[in-house]
């Protein structure tokens, strides 16, 4: 999603002016304007080689954005501003189109209706709204229309009735993290710092995966792929929701 800063500022200014009545209103407006109009590509510090970015898709880099468009992904304010920017889409879908079952997280959204033909008919209308009001376009390769029993991919997971499964990307990244730490113990016993890095990395993925129906996959992946060296130092806890270091491993 490439946000047009002029539209964002107009929307945010109207929102603050109309609904925010505290004494620091002018200061808030000034601060928001400074953040929105800031050009992060100007005088930025690039760490590493610029050639490392060669494989980065143009739509993921502000260096390829049109003038006056785009916000830094890492900024916390960008997430809030994206929700403000797309609030018009929420109102259009919920009130103008009258769709009851709708959910959105930043620039990803899901629509639910019993008539697939009706859902298909909404796509050009939503596309026209986004283009005319927000200067945005629907990604042509990220539109999925299928029966609920087959599951709907959304935010890295697969939504099904009464359950949510982890998507391929999350499980693939989990496998890559395991592989990375297997390499650590091939030629030496891991240091205390390496043990902590291992725990932080693996437990981060276990924390994500434990939110979904993944008990068997996460247990089998660790049992199958993790080196015996790590099992001498760690053990499962809380129903395979985390790994804990054995006492002798952290002395």
Secondary structure, DSSP 8 states (H G I E B T S, - for coil): ---BHHHHHHHHHHHHHHH--STTHHHHHHHHHHHHH--TTTT----S-GGGGTTS-GGG-GGGS-TTB---TT-HHHHHHHHHHTHHHHHIIIIIS--SEEEEETTEEEEE-S-HHHHHHHHHHHHHHIIIII-----TTS-----GGG-EEETTEEEETTEEEE-HHHHHHHHHHHHHHHHHTTSS---HHHHHHHHHHHHHHHHHHTTSS-HHHHHHHHHHHS-HHHHTTEEEETTTTEEEE-GGG--
